[in-house]
Amino acid sequence: MTTYRERRYTAQDGLSLYFREYGDPLAPCVPVLCLPGLARNCKDFHRLAERLSAQRWVICPDYRGRGRSDYDSDSEKYEPGTYINDIHHLLAAVGMHHTAVIGTSMGGLLACAMGAAMPTVLKGVVLNDVGPDIGSEGLGRIMTYLARDNPQPDWESATRSLKTMFPDLSLRTEDAWRAAAEATWVEGPDGRLHYDWDIHIIDPLRWNRPLPDLWALFRSLRRVPALAIRGGVSDVLLPDTFDRMAREHPGLARLTLDGVGHVPSLLEPESLEAIGGFLAELDAAA
């Protein structure tokens, strides 16, 4: 028996977008919206969402061009403004009027943007290994592997490839690595496994357009309870940025996971404890 409901909604431009819904929409605890990384999808949050849904309503979307959501024929729409609009439509479609956001990598930056675009919605934010300054080495590494397909003949090969690409992930069992592989590849019509995203999602990044002031977006969270989690060996969220985030947001709770790279799975015992405590505080304040 599945622990989630598979649902879809229609974006403003007509694309059909997919999301998973966990838990009871009428649960009294603060609901949670889980936003994945740049090329990731709702599967990354499955085990965490199962755990949280014992007490609260949880929504995990696939952005356009990822997972089971439609791909966009216009790659110019693979940009933050479009994603925020899609999120706004999702929240309206399901009737989620307030939420705590757990955002991994790009999902964390979108949570910051929500602080500026829809501040009354946010009850709290968990930023998973991301900040307003992005390490250039980490960004370059991500761009390199996102830009081209990497077909695999079977799941064993895909799992080995994932271990090679991301040796510092905090995954400790073969089942965990296999689940991560299944959230990265999908079987194509040719019987081979292909990345589960449109490789054109990075086109706007290649055009070197100026980014918005990410520190200004982060400062929009100053009145929002926030928890920042950093992988101790992350090349995306660097220590200096992590420290500046604490100065910019004096109430920011922080957790560093020793020996963990980009990105923490959020299933580490320390992460689960920190997230559980953070959400309990939001419930108490609600």
C-alpha positions in Angstrom: 0.0 0.0 0.0 1.4 3.4 -1.0 1.9 6.0 1.7 1.2 8.9 -0.7 -1.4 10.0 -3.2 -0.3 10.8 -6.8 -1.8 14.1 -8.1 -1.4 16.6 -10.9 -2.3 20.2 -11.4 -2.2 22.6 -14.4 0.3 25.4 -14.5 -0.7 28.9 -15.8 0.7 28.1 -19.2 -1.1 24.7 -19.4 1.7 22.3 -18.5 0.6 19.3 -16.4 2.8 19.1 -13.2 3.0 16.2 -10.8 3.2 16.1 -7.1 2.9 13.6 -4.2 0.7 14.2 -1.2 1.3 12.6 2.1 -0.6 12.7 5.3 -3.9 14.3 6.3 -4.7 17.8 5.0 -6.7 18.4 8.2 -3.8 17.5 10.5 -3.4 20.2 13.1 0.4 20.5 12.8 2.0 22.9 10.4 2.0 21.4 6.9 5.2 21.0 4.9 6.2 21.8 1.3 9.3 19.9 0.2 11.2 21.6 -2.7 14.0 19.5 -4.4 17.2 20.6 -6.0 17.8 21.8 -9.5 17.5 18.5 -11.3 15.9 16.5 -8.6 12.3 15.4 -8.0 9.9 14.4 -5.2 11.4 11.0 -4.7 14.3 12.5 -2.8 11.9 13.4 0.0 10.0 10.1 0.1 11.3 8.7 3.4 11.4 12.0 5.1 7.8 12.7 3.9 6.6 9.4 5.2 8.1 10.1 8.6 6.6 13.6 8.8 3.2 12.6 7.5 2.5 10.7 10.7 1.6 14.2 12.2 1.3 16.6 9.3 0.3 17.2 5.7 3.2 17.0 3.3 3.4 18.1 -0.4 6.3 17.1 -2.6 6.3 18.4 -6.2 8.2 17.7 -9.4 9.2 20.9 -11.0 8.5 21.3 -14.7 11.1 19.3 -16.7 11.7 16.9 -13.9 10.3 13.5 -12.9 6.7 13.0 -14.0 5.9 16.6 -14.7 5.7 17.8 -18.3 8.8 19.0 -20.0 8.7 22.6 -21.3 9.2 23.1 -25.0 10.6 26.6 -24.2 13.7 26.2 -22.1 13.7 30.0 -21.3 10.9 29.1 -18.8 13.3 27.0 -16.8 14.0 29.9 -14.4 13.1 30.9 -10.9 10.2 33.2 -11.7 8.4 30.4 -13.5 9.1 27.9 -10.7 7.7 30.4 -8.1 4.6 30.9 -10.2 4.2 27.1 -10.4 4.5 26.8 -6.7 2.0 29.5 -6.2 -0.5 27.6 -8.4 0.2 24.4 -6.6 -0.5 25.9 -3.2 -3.7 27.4 -4.5 -4.7 24.1 -6.1 -4.4 22.1 -2.9 -5.5 24.8 -0.6 -2.3 25.1 1.4 -2.6 28.6 2.8 0.5 28.4 5.0 3.4 26.0 5.2 6.9 25.2 6.4 9.2 24.8 3.4 12.1 22.2 3.4 14.2 23.3 0.4 17.2 21.4 -0.8 19.8 23.3 -2.9 17.8 25.3 -5.5 14.7 24.5 -3.5 16.1 26.4 -0.6 16.7 29.5 -2.9 13.1 29.2 -4.0 12.1 29.2 -0.4 14.0 32.5 0.0 12.2 33.8 -3.0 8.8 32.8 -1.4 9.8 35.0 1.5 9.8 38.0 -0.8 6.9 36.9 -3.2 4.5 35.3 -0.7 5.7 36.1 2.8 2.4 35.4 4.6 2.5 31.8 3.4 5.8 30.9 5.2 5.7 29.6 8.7 9.3 28.4 8.7 12.1 27.4 6.3 14.7 24.6 6.3 17.6 25.4 4.0 19.4 22.2 3.0 23.0 23.0 1.9 22.4 26.2 0.1 23.0 29.9 0.7 23.0 33.2 -1.2 26.6 32.6 -2.4 27.2 29.4 -4.3 30.6 27.9 -4.4 32.0 28.1 -7.9 33.6 24.7 -7.8 30.4 23.1 -6.8 28.3 24.9 -9.3 30.7 24.0 -12.1 30.6 20.3 -11.1 26.8 20.4 -11.1 26.6 22.1 -14.5 28.9 19.5 -16.0 26.9 16.4 -15.0 23.5 18.0 -15.6 24.3 19.1 -19.2 24.5 15.6 -20.8 22.6 12.4 -20.5 24.4 9.5 -18.8 22.6 6.4 -19.9 23.1 3.2 -17.9 22.3 -0.4 -18.9 20.8 -1.4 -15.5 20.2 -0.3 -11.9 23.4 -1.9 -10.6 25.4 0.2 -13.1 23.4 3.3 -12.3 24.1 2.9 -8.5 27.8 2.4 -9.1 27.8 5.6 -11.3 26.1 7.6 -8.6 28.6 6.4 -6.0 31.4 7.6 -8.2 29.9 11.0 -8.9 28.9 11.7 -5.3 31.2 9.8 -3.0 30.5 12.1 -0.1 26.8 11.5 0.1 25.7 10.3 3.6 24.1 7.1 2.2 25.2 4.1 4.3 23.3 1.1 2.9 22.9 -0.4 -0.6 19.1 0.2 -0.3 19.7 3.9 0.2 22.1 4.1 -2.7 19.6 2.2 -4.9 16.7 4.5 -3.9 18.9 7.5 -4.8 19.7 6.0 -8.2 16.0 5.4 -8.8 15.4 9.1 -8.0 18.1 10.0 -10.6 17.4 7.8 -13.6 14.3 6.5 -15.3 13.9 3.7 -17.9 13.5 5.1 -21.4 11.8 3.7 -24.5 15.2 2.1 -25.5 15.3 0.0 -22.3 18.2 2.0 -21.0 18.2 4.2 -17.9 18.3 8.0 -18.6 18.5 11.0 -16.3 15.0 11.8 -15.0 15.1 15.5 -16.1 15.2 17.5 -19.3 18.8 18.3 -19.9 17.7 21.8 -21.2 16.9 22.9 -17.6 20.3 24.4 -17.4 20.0 26.4 -20.6 19.2 29.7 -18.8 22.3 29.2 -16.6 24.5 29.0 -19.7 23.3 32.4 -20.9 25.1 34.1 -18.0 22.2 36.4 -17.3 22.5 38.4 -14.1 21.2 36.7 -11.0 18.8 38.4 -8.6 20.3 39.7 -5.3 20.2 36.4 -3.4 21.2 38.0 -0.2 18.2 40.3 -0.4 16.0 37.3 -0.9 17.6 35.6 2.1 17.0 38.7 4.2 13.3 38.4 3.4 13.4 35.5 5.9 14.6 37.6 8.8 11.2 37.4 10.5 10.7 33.7 9.5 12.0 30.9 11.8 14.8 29.2 9.8 17.1 26.2 10.1 20.1 25.9 7.9 21.8 22.5 7.4 25.3 22.3 5.8 27.3 19.3 4.7 30.7 19.7 6.4 32.6 19.1 3.1 30.1 20.8 0.8 31.5 22.7 -2.2 28.2 24.5 -2.7 27.5 26.1 0.7 30.9 27.2 1.9 31.8 28.0 5.6 32.1 31.8 5.1 28.7 31.9 3.5 27.2 29.8 6.3 28.7 32.2 8.9 27.4 35.3 7.1 23.9 33.7 6.9 23.9 33.6 10.8 24.9 37.2 10.9 22.2 38.2 8.5 19.5 36.2 10.2 20.3 36.3 14.0 17.6 33.7 14.8 19.0 31.2 12.3 19.4 27.7 13.8 22.4 25.9 12.2 23.6 22.3 11.8 26.8 21.1 10.2 27.1 17.4 9.3 30.7 16.3 9.5 32.1 14.5 6.4 29.0 15.0 4.4 29.0 16.6 0.9 26.4 18.2 -1.3 23.7 17.4 -0.5 22.7 15.9 2.9 19.9 13.4 2.5 18.1 14.8 5.5 17.8 11.2 6.8 21.0 11.6 8.9 20.0 11.1 12.6 21.2 14.7 13.3 19.1 16.1 10.5 16.0 14.2 11.6 16.4 15.4 15.1 17.0 19.0 14.1 14.0 19.1 11.6 11.7 17.3 14.1 12.6 19.9 16.8 12.3 22.8 14.5 8.8 21.7 13.3 7.7 21.1 16.8 8.6 24.7 17.7 6.6 25.9 14.7 3.6 23.8 15.9 3.8 25.2 19.4 3.9 28.8 18.0 1.0 28.2 15.6 
